[in-house]
Amino acid sequence: QVQLEESGGGLVQPGGSLRLSCAASGGTFSSYAMGWFRQAPGKERESVAAISRSGGSTYYVDSVKGRFTISRDNAKNTVYLQMNSLKPEDTAVYYCAAADRGWSGSNPRLYDYWGQGTQVTVSS
């Protein structure tokens, strides 16, 4: 079992930056592939980014490529999502997730553990 807690959300102006963090406890962090997902009001849940156990492989949805960067620090049991050049359409609740079966990519059905989410609002 592993517990996940997101932090770093908030209100930011278009074009601004924000870094989300997801701290894990109660498990062996390096054994989990990690992902970030988001859900806006009235929209379906969307995979944003994913990273392999060692950090050697990553995935990004097309709409955030070049703007967002996923990374992990296994020594700190933490995964990050650096978000730059934010747009109003990035507004959503962002969730981190862990998969104990290894690389899971963008499929939420393959993730076993989820955080509570953190709100990101991009508005002037």
BELFENZI-V659821 format. One record per residue. RES is the residue in three letters. PHI is phi in whole degrees, -180 to 180 (999 if undefined). D_LAST is the distance of its C-alpha to the last C-alpha in Angstrom with 2 decimals. Layout:
res = [RES/RES]
phi = [PHI/PHI]
d_last = [D_LAST/D_LAST]
This chain:
res = [GLN/VAL/GLN/LEU/GLU/GLU/SER/GLY/GLY/GLY/LEU/VAL/GLN/PRO/GLY/GLY/SER/LEU/ARG/LEU/SER/CYS/ALA/ALA/SER/GLY/GLY/THR/PHE/SER/SER/TYR/ALA/MET/GLY/TRP/PHE/ARG/GLN/ALA/PRO/GLY/LYS/GLU/ARG/GLU/SER/VAL/ALA/ALA/ILE/SER/ARG/SER/GLY/GLY/SER/THR/TYR/TYR/VAL/ASP/SER/VAL/LYS/GLY/ARG/PHE/THR/ILE/SER/ARG/ASP/ASN/ALA/LYS/ASN/THR/VAL/TYR/LEU/GLN/MET/ASN/SER/LEU/LYS/PRO/GLU/ASP/THR/ALA/VAL/TYR/TYR/CYS/ALA/ALA/ALA/ASP/ARG/GLY/TRP/SER/GLY/SER/ASN/PRO/ARG/LEU/TYR/ASP/TYR/TRP/GLY/GLN/GLY/THR/GLN/VAL/THR/VAL/SER/SER]
phi = [999/-139/-109/-123/-138/-86/-155/104/-72/163/-98/-141/-79/-53/89/-83/-129/-153/-119/-94/-125/-134/-96/-110/-146/86/-151/-94/-58/-67/-88/-106/-76/-125/-144/-117/-129/-145/-144/-98/-55/76/-116/-76/-64/-129/-74/-103/-159/-147/-144/-75/-59/-90/88/-79/-126/-136/-134/-137/-69/-55/-68/-115/-59/87/-113/-108/-136/-97/-150/-144/-126/-66/-68/-103/54/-139/-116/-123/-132/-86/-118/-117/49/-66/-120/-55/-71/-81/-61/-178/-87/-104/-121/-102/-146/-125/-119/-87/-99/100/-55/-125/60/-98/-88/-64/-66/-92/-97/-103/-133/-134/-83/-82/98/-138/-82/-119/-123/-112/-159/-92]
d_last = [40.29/37.02/34.11/30.52/27.63/24.04/21.78/18.71/15.97/12.92/9.17/7.71/5.05/6.53/9.91/10.37/13.43/14.90/18.59/20.07/23.67/26.37/29.52/32.76/35.86/39.19/39.89/40.64/37.22/38.69/40.31/37.09/34.98/31.31/28.38/24.69/23.65/20.60/20.39/17.67/18.59/21.24/21.57/24.43/24.40/23.88/25.37/23.04/25.52/28.97/31.31/35.08/37.08/37.75/34.43/36.30/34.71/31.10/29.41/25.94/24.70/24.30/20.58/19.92/22.89/22.32/18.97/20.16/23.34/25.46/28.08/30.50/32.61/35.70/37.04/34.07/33.95/30.25/28.16/24.76/21.87/20.06/16.81/15.60/13.45/11.34/10.24/8.84/12.60/13.21/12.06/15.49/18.11/19.76/23.52/26.11/29.64/33.08/36.03/39.50/41.21/39.62/37.32/35.51/32.85/30.42/32.64/31.53/35.11/36.38/34.39/36.20/33.87/30.27/27.90/26.10/22.63/19.39/15.99/13.15/9.71/7.15/3.78/0.00]
